[in-house]
Amino acid sequence: MVYGRKRLVASAVKNLTAVSAAHLPKFPPPQAAKSPKLTGFDAQAWGAVQPPPPTALSAFAHRIGLGAVLTDTDVLLQACTHSSAQYLHRQQDPDGPPLATNAQLSTLGNALMGLFATEYVHASYPYLPTRVLKAAVTAHVGPMTCSNVAQEMGAPPQQSTTYQPPLQRSDALASIPRSLTALIYQHRSLLSARQFVHSYFLSREVDIRAMIKFVDPKKALKEMVAKFQRDPPRSRLLKETGRFSNSPVYVVGIYSGNDKLGEGFGASLKMAEYRAAEDALLSVYLTRTPSELLQLPTSTFPLGIGDVFREASEGTYVPPQLEQAEIMYASGGRSGVAQPRQPSIA
């Protein structure tokens, strides 16, 4: 009997981290005393649904800098419990109360993180195309980034095979930072939640240049120059070497009037002109607002703890000039550039 009990303890706590057998309530459970064939008791599944000790949750809150904000370990446990664990909990305790999960917290946190990331990327890169803006927001606060941040925070690993329907481990981990953002918003303020997202997500460098691809940069540059009512772009050969050799190099610049927009090189004039047009487009799209001039719309919300509707002094904010939408070239003639009317033939 003693040997069987030890084996049951080892099997039950196999999937748990930092959990002692003394912390487990009522061990072994009543259904474990009978034959597993009759009760359907699974020691590993039972161990997976056991909550970590309050000390582990408190240490987790202090490790991520929220020890003074999230003092209730039950609320913190709910933020770390994915909704897919409900199925396993019902199997082990069908008559017990429903499991508190982070389904609603994760939804609220995802919306807040999207808000903070969108306003930050748009304020930092005001000329960025819409599709690239969406890709940059996903790179900052998307599912994979949230999953990686959760692992860096020290969130316990979750087995995807124990959930119904099957769930990716990264999706379960991604819900934790989202839920923490929602809790900070509820217990503190929107500005505190924004500070949390900026500290853990928006402070990371993202290679936005690699997200911008052009099918025909010369045509895109022509339409962008027309949008700003500048002279049409012209290509000029700046330098060349080895024209009659096996490895020639050409340097081409693209100008609008007397202003050089971009420069590129290549083994052919066509390739150099392609790279020059691409360089001109990137110099506009990747124009970044200096950090000392960066202003966010949420800075108008009042400071302090509480909701944003209370009577308090608002922060100062000077809205930037709205930029025109990017040109969607190669879109069936609906690029947005005003074309001269063709004379009608009677």
N, C-alpha and C positions, 0 to 999 in steps of 0.2 A: 504493500500500500504506500509506504514512504517513497519507494523507488518510482512508482507510478505518479505520485504527486509531483516529485521533482521533475520528471520528464514532462508533465503537463505544464508546469511553471516555465520550463525552458522553451517549450513550444509556443506558449501563449505570448511571451515577451520577446519572441524572436524578431518581430517587426516593429517593436517599440524602441524609442530612443530616450535615454535618461529617465527611465521609469523603473522604479523598484517594485518588487513583489509586495512590499508592505503598503504601498500606496494603492494597490488595486482593491477596489471594494468587493468584499465577499468573494474570496477565492479559496477553493474552486467554486464556481457557480453551481447551483443545484442540478442543472441539466448535465453537468460533467460527471456527476456521481453515477449516472446510469450508463448503459451501453450507448456509444455514439450511433450505432445502427438504429436504435430506437428513438433517440432524441435528435439526431442529426447535428450534434454539437461538433463544431470545428474550432479547435484551440487557437489556430492561427487567426481565423476570422474574428474570434472573440477578443484576442489580444489587439487586433488592428483597430477595433472600435473603442478601446479604452483611452480616455483622455490623458494627456501628459500631466504631471504634477504641477500645482500652481507655481512652485519655485522655478520650474523651467519656463513657464509662460512669463513670469516676472523678469527673469533674466533675459528673455528674448526682447521684451519691451525696452529694457534698459540698454540692450546692445544696439538697438536701432535708434536710440535717442528719444524714446517716447515713454520713458518710465514715469514721468510726472504727468503725462496726459492720459495714458491708458492704465489706470490703476485697478480696474475691475478685470480679474483674470477670466471670468466667465464671458465677458464681452470679447476679450482678446481671443479666447478659444473659439468663439463663434466666427470671428474673422478668419481664422485659420482652418475652418472646417468647410470643405467643398460640399455642394449640394448633392453630389453623387454618392456621398457616404450615407445618405438616408436609407438607401436600399439595404446596405449591409447592416445598418443599425436595426431596421425592422426585422431582419432575419434573426438577429440575436435576441432582440427584446420586442416581440410583437405587441405586448400589452403595455409597454412603457410609453412615456410622453414622446412626442416627435422631437427629432434631433434639431437643434438650432444651427442653421447653416448660414453661409455668407452669400446666398444667392442675391438678395436685395442689396446688400452692401457692395458686392462686386459690380452690380449694374450701375449704382450711383457713383462709385469710384471710377469706373471706366468713363462715364460721361464727364466727370470733373477732370480727369487726366487728359482726355481729348480736348477739353476747353483750354486748359493751361498750355498744352503743347501747341495747339493751333495758333493761339494768340502770340506765343513766343516765337514760333518759326515765321509767322507772317510779319511780325514786327522786326525780326532780324533780317529777313530777306523779302523786302516788299515787292520785288519784281519776279519772284519765283512763280513758274507756271503752276496751275492748280493741281495737275496730276502729280507733279514733283512735290508740291506742298503736302499732299496726302501721303505720299511715300515717306517723306521726312517725318511726319507726325507718327506714322506707324513704326518707323525705325526708332523713334524716341520712346514711345509708350505702348508699342504693340505687344502681342502675346509673348513672343520669344524674349523680348527685353524684360517684360515683367517676370517671366519665369527665371531668367538669369539673375535678376535683382533679388528675387525671393531666395534663391540658393545662396547668394552672397550674404543675405541677412541671416542665414542659418535656419531657414524654414525646414522642418523635417521632411524627408523624402516620402512620397506617397506612391503606393503600388497601383498601377492602372488596371491590373487584372482583377482587383477586388470590387470594382465598380460596375454597375449596370445602369445604362448601356456602357460599353467599353469607353474609357476615357484616357486621353494622352496625359502622361505625367506632367508635361509642361503646361497644359491647360489648367490642371488643378493648382499648380504652383502659381500661375499667373493671377489667380483670383485673390491671392493673399495681399500683394501690394495695393491692388485696387480696393480691397476691403479696408485696409489700413488708411488709405486716403479718405474714404467715406467716414470712418470713425473720427479722424482728426477734424473733418468738416463739421460733424455733428457735435463733438465734445469741445471744440475750440472755435474756429472760424474758417471762412473760405480762404483768407490770406494765409493762415497757418497750413492749410492743406496745400496751397500753392507752393509755399516754402518747402514742404516735404517733397513734392514732385520735382521741384527745381534741384533740390539737393541730391536726390537719388537718380533722377532720370535726365533732366534737361541740362545738367552740367556735363554730360558725356558728349564727346565729339562724334559727329556723324558725317560721313563722307557724302555730302549732297552732290558733289560734282559727278560722282559715278552714277547717280540716278538720272542724269539728264542725257538723253540720247536723241539724235536728230536723223531723220530719214533724208532730208534734203536741206542742209543748213543754209545754202545760198538762197533758196526760196524763202525760208523762214526769216532770214536776215532782211531780205528785200521787203517783206510784209511788215516786219517790225520797224524798219526805218520809215516806211510809208505811214505807219501808225503815229509816229512822232513828228511827221511832216518835215523830214529832212531830205537832203538830196539823195538820189538813188545810189546804192553802193557801187563802187568801181574797183576792179582788181588791178594791181600794179606789181610788176616784177621788180623786187628790190635787189636781190642778189642771186647769183647762180655760179655754179662751178661744176666742171666735168661734163659739159653738155654732150661731148662726143665720146665719153668714156662709158664703162659698164655701170658706174654708180654715180649718176648725176645728182645734184642737190639744188633745189630751187627754193627761194624764199619769196613769198608773195604777201603783200599787204592789201587790205581792203579799206577803202577810204569813202567817206561821205563828205563831199566837198574837199576841204583841206584837212579834215579831221581823220586820223587813222583809227579805225574801229577795231581791227584785229590783225594778227600776223601769224603765218604758218609756213611750214617747210614740208618738203616731200621729194620723192624721187621723180615725180612728174608734176607738170604745172597744174593738172587737175587735182592731184592729191594736195598740193600746197594750197590751192585756192579753197578746197574743202576744209582744211584745217584752219585756215585764216577766218573763214566764215564761222566755223564752230567756236573759235577763240573770241570772236566779236560777240556772239550770242552769250557765251558763258560770262564774259566781262559784265554784261548787263544783268543776267539772271542771278548771278552770284554776288551782286552788290550787297554788302552787309552793313547794317546800321551800326555805328560805333556803340560800344557798351555804355558809354556815359550818356548817350542820347537815346538809349532804348527806353521806351515807355510802353506799358501794358494797359489794356482797358480795365482789367480788374484792380488796378491801383486806385481807382475812384471809390472803391468800397471802403467803409469806415474801418479804422483799426480797432483792435481789441477783441475780446471774447464775445461771441453771440452771433445772431443772424445779421444779414446785410440790410434789413429793413428798419433797424432801430434808428432813432434820431441821434445822429452824431455827425461830426464834421467829415466831409469826404476829402479824399486825396486829390491832388492836382493832376490833371492829365490834359495834354494838348494832342488832339487827334491828328495823325499825319494826313497828308493829301492822298486821297484814294487814287490808286493806279488803275489804268485800263486793263481789262482782261487780256490774257495772252492770245496771240494769234493762233488759231487752229487751222494750220495750212493743210492742204491735201484733203479737204473735207467736202468734196463735191461742189466747189465754187462758193461755199458759204463761209468764207474766211473772216468776214467782218471788215475787210478793207473796202472802202468806197471805190467802185469802179466807174469810169466814165460811161455814160449812156450811149448805146449804139443807135445810130439814126434808123428810124423805122422806115420800112419800104412799103409804099402804098400798093 
